[in-house]
Amino acid sequence: MSAHKIIKVDPVTRIEGHAEIKLFLDENNHLIDSQVKVVEFRGFEKFLIGRPVEEMPLITPRMCGICHTPHHLASAKGVDRAFGLEPQDIPPTAYKLRRLLHMGSYIHSHVLHFFYLVAPDLVMGPDSDPAKRNVFGVLEANPELVKKVIGARKVGQKITKILGGRTVHPVTAVPGGVAIGLTQENRDVIERDVKDIATNFLPEAKDLAMALFDQYADAINALGVLPTAHLGMVGNEGQLRFYDGNVRLIDEQANIMEEFSSTDPSYRDVIAERVKDYSYLKFPYYKKKSFEEGCYRVGPLARINACDHIDTPLAQELLNEFRRKFGRVADKSLLYSYARIIELAHAVEATLDLLQDPEILGTKLRTPVKAREEQGIGILEAHRGTLFHHYVTDNKGIVRDVNLIVATVSNNEAINRSVNVTAKELIVDAEPAEGLLNRLEMVVRAYDPCFSCATHVLKSGAVATEVKIIDHRGTQIKILRNWEA
């Protein structure tokens, strides 16, 4: 690519993982192209092969310190199927405990992302001093709210510890169910804490968020507006679902293009993947269209667009207001943060509903399993979007093939396109102000990307590697690469 000027935003801040933005300008300072370059690599798809399939829920959460619970549960669902179990074979108590664990992780992650990573741009302003445009600036501006934020996030982590056995990287979802049950004492502790969130945190957080969205309506309407398809999980009646259900793909007018079971290998007929030579992430797209036309999005905004309704009252009320303002299918990238507040309300409400279910304290926790030659597909909604775990095993239960499609990978092309359309609007000279470059970061942050979970290699199974040979004087004498520079 021939460019007169290259502008770099390196690193992109307040995201999970590492990335940079490159803008390529011509001699008139017009944008030629842009790239969101992911500069880290995870090799889980390769080193999982050859291990017993029952180890997958223990290993795959190590991809990340934030998304560990969704990986643990998606993996457990895939392992269940690899042992030949249908969803109805899992004991009801185990099924509900897994859902409860998942809801706790949503509370933790959504609170973390909105108030720690997004709110500084809205509370302090996108053009504010970068030294104060962070959670410490928000703390200075509203210390009482931040204390409640820390408390709400702590509750989500407590749920993970009680139900997952550990605060980070849970271990309790096992083939056929769960390893430990929920005691009455712990049930009461969780209920008390989540009721406190519902009463003393959620209303204030909701009101603050809605006021900020109104205040920055111009930015919402201007930055990262991108019509795409949307992928999300729904129940049998089209209701929002996080743990199980059908995976639905809708177009820009809310027409259903595809809908398939979350245990169905037919996802391979819907999603294809391609590579680009500047990123370690692959670029999935809708297989029945071209790459240019098949861009889709996942995550909170996609789920809010794909579902017909939400079966908890406050979340449904917020969804109604959202659709009144933005329509049935919203295409503005900054609305990911709005959708996250809706989902936070749903996670709190659904947690309290689960705790009222008598089966949550049951003692039948596991169905026995036996190794077999099988495929196991586990799909659920991670905080950042639809997560696919697919294992192929031999008759001894040893993994012979793995495919992982992580939410941020599905959003990869949309993130790149969102940055591109934003840069075309904002970049009019070769030395843009820091606040303008921060707006590009805001678009990336809206997706809450987790580049640490990126599991694919660059191309043809090879990791792009560069070795620099330096002599004793510190002079570089040779560079060895396994690709053409």
C-alpha positions in Angstrom: 0.0 0.0 0.0 1.5 3.4 -1.1 0.7 6.1 1.4 2.0 9.7 1.8 1.5 9.6 5.6 0.8 7.0 8.2 -0.9 7.9 11.5 -0.7 5.4 14.3 -2.7 5.0 17.5 -0.5 2.7 19.5 -1.5 1.2 21.7 -5.3 1.4 21.7 -6.1 2.0 25.4 -8.7 0.6 27.8 -9.2 -2.6 26.0 -8.4 -6.3 26.9 -5.3 -7.2 25.0 -3.1 -5.3 22.6 -3.9 -3.5 19.3 -2.9 -0.5 17.3 -4.8 1.6 14.7 -3.0 2.6 11.4 -4.4 5.3 9.1 -3.0 5.6 5.6 -3.3 9.1 4.1 -2.6 10.3 0.5 -0.7 13.6 -0.2 -4.0 15.5 0.3 -4.5 14.0 3.7 -7.4 11.9 2.5 -7.8 8.5 4.0 -6.7 5.7 1.7 -7.2 2.8 4.2 -7.1 1.9 7.8 -6.2 -1.1 9.9 -6.9 -2.3 13.4 -3.8 -4.4 13.9 -3.8 -7.1 16.6 -0.3 -7.8 17.7 -0.7 -10.9 20.0 -1.2 -14.5 19.3 -2.9 -17.4 21.1 -2.4 -21.0 19.9 -5.1 -22.9 21.8 -6.5 -24.5 18.7 -3.3 -26.4 18.2 -2.0 -27.3 21.7 -5.4 -28.6 22.8 -5.1 -31.4 20.3 -4.0 -34.7 21.8 -5.4 -34.0 25.3 -8.4 -35.7 27.0 -11.6 -33.8 26.1 -12.6 -33.5 29.8 -9.6 -31.2 30.3 -11.0 -28.6 27.9 -13.1 -26.7 30.4 -10.0 -26.3 32.6 -7.6 -25.2 29.9 -9.5 -23.0 27.6 -10.5 -20.4 30.3 -6.7 -19.6 30.5 -7.1 -17.6 27.3 -8.3 -14.7 29.3 -8.7 -13.2 32.8 -12.0 -11.6 32.0 -13.8 -14.0 29.6 -12.8 -17.1 31.6 -16.3 -18.1 32.7 -17.9 -18.1 29.2 -15.0 -20.2 27.9 -15.4 -22.6 30.8 -19.1 -23.0 30.1 -19.0 -23.1 26.3 -16.2 -25.7 26.6 -18.3 -27.7 29.1 -21.3 -27.7 26.7 -19.0 -28.9 23.9 -17.6 -31.6 26.2 -21.1 -32.8 27.1 -21.9 -33.3 23.4 -18.5 -35.0 22.9 -19.7 -37.6 25.4 -23.0 -38.0 23.6 -25.2 -36.0 26.0 -28.1 -33.9 24.8 -28.9 -30.7 26.8 -31.8 -32.4 28.4 -29.5 -35.1 29.8 -27.9 -32.6 32.2 -29.6 -32.6 35.6 -31.8 -29.5 36.0 -30.0 -28.3 39.0 -26.6 -28.5 37.2 -28.1 -26.7 34.2 -29.4 -23.9 36.5 -26.2 -23.6 38.4 -24.3 -23.2 35.2 -26.7 -20.4 34.1 -26.3 -18.7 37.5 -22.5 -18.8 37.2 -22.9 -17.3 33.7 -25.1 -14.5 35.0 -22.6 -13.6 37.7 -19.9 -13.3 35.0 -22.2 -10.9 33.1 -22.6 -8.7 36.1 -18.9 -8.5 36.7 -17.9 -8.0 33.0 -20.6 -5.5 32.0 -20.0 -3.3 35.1 -16.2 -3.5 34.5 -16.5 -2.5 30.8 -19.0 0.3 31.1 -17.8 2.1 34.2 -14.0 1.4 34.0 -13.4 1.5 30.2 -16.2 3.5 28.5 -17.5 5.9 31.2 -14.2 8.0 31.3 -14.9 9.2 27.8 -18.4 10.2 28.6 -18.0 11.5 32.2 -14.7 13.4 31.5 -15.4 14.0 27.8 -13.6 12.6 24.8 -11.4 15.7 24.5 -10.4 15.8 28.2 -6.9 15.5 29.5 -5.8 11.8 28.9 -4.2 11.8 32.4 -7.7 12.2 33.9 -9.7 10.3 31.2 -9.7 7.1 33.1 -11.4 5.5 36.1 -9.5 7.7 38.5 -10.9 10.8 36.8 -14.4 9.3 37.2 -13.6 8.5 40.9 -12.7 12.2 41.4 -15.8 13.3 39.6 -18.2 10.9 41.4 -16.6 9.0 44.2 -19.8 7.6 45.7 -20.8 6.0 42.4 -17.4 4.5 41.9 -17.6 2.8 45.3 -20.9 1.3 44.2 -19.3 0.2 40.9 -16.5 -1.6 42.7 -19.1 -3.2 45.0 -21.2 -4.4 42.1 -18.3 -5.9 40.3 -17.2 -7.6 43.5 -20.6 -9.3 43.7 -20.1 -10.7 40.2 -16.7 -12.1 41.2 -18.2 -13.5 44.4 -20.7 -15.5 42.4 -17.9 -16.9 40.3 -16.0 -17.9 43.4 -19.0 -19.6 45.1 -20.2 -21.4 42.0 -17.0 -21.7 40.0 -14.7 -22.7 42.8 -12.4 -19.8 42.1 -12.7 -16.0 41.4 -10.7 -16.4 38.2 -10.7 -19.4 35.9 -13.6 -21.5 37.3 -13.3 -25.3 37.6 -16.7 -26.6 38.5 -18.4 -27.3 35.2 -17.5 -31.0 34.5 -18.7 -33.5 31.9 -22.4 -34.1 32.5 -23.0 -31.3 35.0 -21.2 -29.6 37.8 -18.9 -30.7 40.6 -20.4 -28.8 43.5 -23.9 -27.7 44.5 -25.2 -24.5 46.1 -25.8 -24.4 49.8 -28.7 -22.5 51.4 -26.2 -20.2 53.1 -24.4 -19.3 49.9 -27.8 -18.9 48.1 -28.8 -16.4 50.7 -25.5 -14.5 50.4 -25.8 -14.2 46.7 -29.5 -13.1 46.9 -28.7 -10.5 49.5 -25.8 -9.0 47.4 -27.7 -9.0 44.1 -30.8 -7.5 45.7 -28.5 -4.7 46.9 -27.3 -4.2 43.3 -30.9 -4.1 42.1 -32.0 -1.6 44.7 -29.0 0.6 45.4 -26.8 0.5 42.3 -28.7 -0.4 39.1 -31.2 2.5 39.2 -28.5 5.1 39.7 -26.2 3.4 37.1 -29.1 3.3 34.6 -30.0 6.9 35.1 -26.4 8.0 34.8 -25.9 6.0 31.6 -29.1 7.2 30.0 -28.2 10.8 30.7 -24.7 10.3 29.2 -26.2 8.7 26.1 -28.5 11.7 25.6 -25.6 14.1 26.3 -23.4 12.5 23.6 -26.2 11.8 21.1 -24.2 13.6 18.4 -21.2 11.3 18.9 -23.4 8.2 18.9 -25.0 9.3 15.6 -21.6 10.2 14.0 -19.0 7.6 15.1 -18.9 4.1 13.7 -22.3 4.0 12.0 -22.2 0.6 10.2 -25.1 -1.3 8.7 -24.4 -5.0 9.1 -26.1 -8.3 9.9 -26.3 -9.3 13.6 -25.8 -12.7 15.3 -27.2 -13.5 18.7 -28.8 -16.3 20.7 -32.6 -16.4 21.3 -35.0 -18.8 23.1 -37.8 -20.7 21.5 -40.0 -17.6 21.6 -37.4 -15.2 20.4 -36.4 -14.0 23.9 -32.9 -12.9 24.7 -30.7 -15.8 25.9 -27.1 -16.0 27.1 -26.5 -19.7 27.9 -28.5 -21.8 25.5 -31.1 -21.5 22.7 -30.9 -21.0 18.9 -28.3 -18.9 17.2 -30.1 -16.3 15.0 -28.6 -14.2 12.2 -30.7 -11.2 11.1 -30.1 -8.7 8.3 -30.3 -4.9 8.5 -34.1 -5.0 8.4 -34.5 -7.6 11.1 -35.3 -10.4 8.6 -34.1 -13.8 9.9 -31.5 -15.1 7.5 -30.4 -18.2 9.6 -31.4 -19.8 12.8 -29.9 -23.0 14.2 -29.4 -24.9 17.5 -26.5 -24.0 19.7 -25.5 -27.7 19.7 -25.6 -28.0 15.9 -22.5 -28.4 13.7 -24.3 -26.6 10.9 -22.7 -23.3 12.1 -20.0 -24.3 9.6 -22.6 -23.8 6.8 -23.3 -20.3 8.0 -19.9 -18.9 9.0 -16.7 -18.9 7.0 -13.3 -17.4 7.9 -10.6 -15.6 6.0 -7.3 -14.0 6.8 -5.6 -10.7 6.2 -1.8 -10.4 6.4 -1.7 -7.6 9.0 -3.6 -9.2 11.9 -3.3 -12.4 13.9 -7.1 -12.5 14.0 -9.2 -14.2 11.3 -12.1 -12.4 9.7 -15.3 -14.5 9.8 -18.3 -13.6 7.5 -21.6 -15.0 6.5 -20.8 -17.8 4.2 -23.7 -17.5 1.8 -22.6 -14.0 0.8 -19.3 -12.6 -0.3 -16.8 -11.4 2.2 -17.6 -7.8 1.3 -21.4 -8.4 1.8 -21.2 -10.9 4.6 -20.0 -8.8 7.5 -21.9 -9.5 10.7 -21.6 -8.4 14.3 -22.0 -10.1 17.7 -22.2 -9.0 21.3 -24.7 -6.8 23.3 -25.9 -4.7 20.4 -26.2 -7.7 18.1 -28.1 -9.6 20.7 -30.5 -6.7 21.4 -31.1 -6.4 17.7 -31.6 -10.2 17.1 -34.0 -10.9 20.0 -37.7 -10.2 19.8 -38.0 -9.4 23.5 -36.5 -9.9 27.0 -38.3 -11.9 29.6 -37.4 -9.7 32.6 -39.3 -6.5 33.3 -36.7 -3.8 33.7 -34.6 -5.0 30.8 -37.7 -5.2 28.6 -38.6 -1.6 29.6 -35.1 -0.5 28.6 -35.3 -2.4 25.4 -38.6 -0.7 24.5 -37.0 2.7 25.1 -34.0 1.7 23.1 -36.1 0.7 20.1 -38.2 3.8 20.4 -35.1 5.9 20.0 -33.0 3.9 17.5 -35.4 1.5 15.7 -35.7 -2.3 15.6 -32.1 -2.8 14.3 -29.6 -0.2 15.5 -26.4 0.2 13.5 -24.5 2.8 15.6 -21.4 1.2 17.1 -21.4 3.4 20.3 -24.8 1.9 21.2 -23.0 -1.3 22.2 -22.6 0.5 25.6 -26.3 1.2 25.8 -27.1 -2.4 25.0 -24.7 -3.5 27.8 -26.7 -1.6 30.4 -29.9 -3.4 29.2 -28.1 -6.7 29.5 -26.8 -5.8 33.0 -30.4 -5.2 34.1 -31.4 -8.6 32.6 -28.5 -10.4 34.3 -29.4 -9.0 37.7 -33.1 -9.8 37.2 -32.4 -13.3 35.9 -30.0 -14.0 38.8 -32.7 -13.2 41.3 -35.2 -15.4 39.4 -32.9 -18.4 39.4 -32.3 -18.0 43.1 -36.0 -18.4 43.7 -36.1 -21.7 41.8 -36.2 -24.6 44.4 -34.2 -26.8 42.0 -31.2 -24.5 42.4 -30.5 -26.2 45.8 -30.9 -29.8 44.4 -28.3 -32.5 44.9 -28.4 -34.4 41.6 -25.5 -32.6 39.9 -24.1 -34.9 37.2 -24.9 -37.5 34.6 -22.3 -40.2 34.1 -20.4 -40.1 30.7 -18.4 -42.5 28.6 -15.8 -41.7 25.9 -16.8 -42.1 22.3 -15.9 -41.0 18.9 -17.9 -37.8 18.5 -18.1 -34.1 17.7 -18.9 -31.7 20.5 -20.3 -28.3 19.8 -20.7 -25.8 22.6 -22.1 -22.4 21.7 -23.2 -19.6 24.1 -23.2 -15.9 24.4 -20.0 -14.6 26.0 -20.0 -11.0 27.3 -18.6 -9.9 24.0 -20.7 -12.0 21.7 -21.4 -15.5 20.4 -18.7 -18.0 21.4 -18.1 -21.3 19.5 -16.2 -24.3 20.9 -16.0 -27.3 18.6 -14.1 -30.5 19.6 -13.7 -33.7 17.6 -12.7 -36.8 19.7 -11.7 -40.3 19.0 -13.2 -43.4 20.8 -10.9 -42.8 23.8 -12.1 -39.3 24.3 -8.8 -37.7 23.0 -9.2 -34.4 21.1 -8.3 -34.8 17.5 -9.4 -31.4 16.1 -10.5 -28.1 17.6 -12.2 -25.0 16.2 -12.8 -21.9 18.3 -14.6 -18.8 17.1 -14.2 -16.2 19.7 -16.6 -13.2 19.9 -14.0 -10.6 19.1 -12.9 -12.6 16.1 -16.4 -12.4 14.7 -16.4 -8.7 15.3 -13.0 -8.2 13.7 -14.1 -7.1 10.3 -16.9 -4.9 11.8 -14.3 -3.2 14.1 -12.1 -2.5 11.1 -14.9 -1.1 9.1 -16.2 1.0 12.0 -12.8 2.6 12.4 -12.6 3.2 8.7 -15.9 5.0 8.3 -15.1 7.1 11.4 -11.7 8.0 10.2 -13.1 9.2 6.9 -15.3 11.6 8.8 -12.7 12.8 11.3 -9.3 12.9 9.7 -8.8 15.9 7.6 -5.2 16.8 8.2 -1.9 14.9 8.8 -1.7 15.9 12.5 -5.2 15.3 14.0 -5.8 16.3 17.6 -5.5 13.7 20.3 -9.2 14.0 21.0 -10.0 13.0 17.4 -7.7 10.0 17.7 -9.4 9.1 21.0 -12.7 9.0 19.1 -11.3 6.2 17.0 -10.4 4.4 20.2 -13.9 5.0 21.5 -15.3 3.1 18.5 -13.0 0.2 19.1 -13.7 0.2 22.9 -17.5 0.2 22.2 -17.1 -3.4 21.0 -15.3 -4.3 24.3 -12.8 -6.3 22.3 -10.9 -9.1 24.0 -7.8 -9.6 21.8 -6.3 -11.9 24.5 -8.9 -14.4 23.4 -7.9 -14.3 19.8 -7.0 -17.9 19.0 -6.2 -18.1 15.3 -2.9 -17.8 13.5 -2.1 -15.5 10.6 -2.2 -17.9 7.6 -1.7 -21.5 6.7 -1.2 -22.5 10.3 2.1 -20.5 10.5 2.8 -17.8 13.1 4.5 -14.7 11.6 7.9 -14.6 13.2 10.7 -12.1 13.0 14.2 -12.8 14.4 16.7 -9.9 14.7 20.4 -10.8 14.9 22.4 -8.2 16.8 26.2 -8.3 17.3 28.1 -7.5 20.6 28.1 -3.8 19.7 24.3 -3.7 19.5 24.3 -3.4 15.7 21.6 -5.2 13.8 23.3 -7.4 11.2 20.4 -9.5 9.9 16.6 -10.0 10.1 15.1 -13.4 9.5 11.4 -13.5 8.7 9.0 -16.3 7.7 7.0 -13.9 5.5 7.8 -11.3 2.9 8.1 -7.8 4.3 
